[in-house]
């Protein structure tokens, strides 16, 4: 694993706009369990799908940092983490600019993500949305620190059943500044 993806422009993926059962699970970048990977200094722009998708979890030691994620608003999320059972602070999404997506940060059936020091703005739906959609994994051990959330239609939605959920930490975020 140990991927280093830096300094790229990732734009206009899924131009044929596949959706539903024929969506082929597309993203600007999609990685499965990206353990010990470094994704930094990239521009994710105008994708007709997710900007970044970490499937099967955040991966142990993933760092998604100093990226600009713009305009993935037509159908999907700026940053999407799906599935995975991890302890707190397993992977980090920090120091990014995430503007004009359907959801800025979206996670379902996943855990162990720390989201900090990001600007998340002008999302059509939620700035941050975490939910449980199935019994595959649990949704717990999320941390949200020092994020600036402005101009999002809805700020934060943390929606999961208690038996599958767990600790969620929210500290020093600024809402609707």
Secondary structure as the mmCIF struct_conf table of DSSP 4:
data_model
#
loop_
_struct_conf.conf_type_id
_struct_conf.id
_struct_conf.beg_label_comp_id
_struct_conf.beg_label_asym_id
_struct_conf.beg_label_seq_id
_struct_conf.end_label_comp_id
_struct_conf.end_label_asym_id
_struct_conf.end_label_seq_id
STRN STRN1 UNK A 4 UNK A 6
BEND BEND1 UNK A 7 UNK A 7
STRN STRN2 UNK A 9 UNK A 11
TURN_TY1_P TURN_TY1_P1 UNK A 15 UNK A 16
HELX_RH_3T_P HELX_RH_3T_P1 UNK A 20 UNK A 22
TURN_TY1_P TURN_TY1_P2 UNK A 24 UNK A 25
STRN STRN3 UNK A 27 UNK A 32
BEND BEND2 UNK A 33 UNK A 33
TURN_TY1_P TURN_TY1_P3 UNK A 35 UNK A 36
STRN STRN4 UNK A 38 UNK A 40
BEND BEND3 UNK A 41 UNK A 41
STRN STRN5 UNK A 43 UNK A 45
BEND BEND4 UNK A 46 UNK A 46
BEND BEND5 UNK A 48 UNK A 49
STRN STRN6 UNK A 50 UNK A 55
TURN_TY1_P TURN_TY1_P4 UNK A 56 UNK A 56
BEND BEND6 UNK A 58 UNK A 58
TURN_TY1_P TURN_TY1_P5 UNK A 60 UNK A 61
STRN STRN7 UNK A 63 UNK A 65
BEND BEND7 UNK A 66 UNK A 66
STRN STRN8 UNK A 68 UNK A 70
TURN_TY1_P TURN_TY1_P6 UNK A 73 UNK A 75
BEND BEND8 UNK A 76 UNK A 76
STRN STRN9 UNK A 77 UNK A 82
TURN_TY1_P TURN_TY1_P7 UNK A 88 UNK A 89
BEND BEND9 UNK A 90 UNK A 90
STRN STRN10 UNK A 91 UNK A 94
BEND BEND10 UNK A 95 UNK A 95
STRN STRN11 UNK A 97 UNK A 99
BEND BEND11 UNK A 100 UNK A 102
STRN STRN12 UNK A 103 UNK A 108
BEND BEND12 UNK A 109 UNK A 109
STRN STRN13 UNK A 113 UNK A 116
BEND BEND13 UNK A 117 UNK A 117
STRN STRN14 UNK A 119 UNK A 121
BEND BEND14 UNK A 124 UNK A 125
STRN STRN15 UNK A 126 UNK A 131
BEND BEND15 UNK A 134 UNK A 137
STRN STRN16 UNK A 139 UNK A 139
STRN STRN17 UNK A 142 UNK A 145
BEND BEND16 UNK A 146 UNK A 146
STRN STRN18 UNK A 148 UNK A 150
BEND BEND17 UNK A 151 UNK A 151
BEND BEND18 UNK A 153 UNK A 153
STRN STRN19 UNK A 154 UNK A 159
TURN_TY1_P TURN_TY1_P8 UNK A 162 UNK A 164
STRN STRN20 UNK A 165 UNK A 165
STRN STRN21 UNK A 168 UNK A 171
BEND BEND19 UNK A 172 UNK A 172
STRN STRN22 UNK A 174 UNK A 175
#
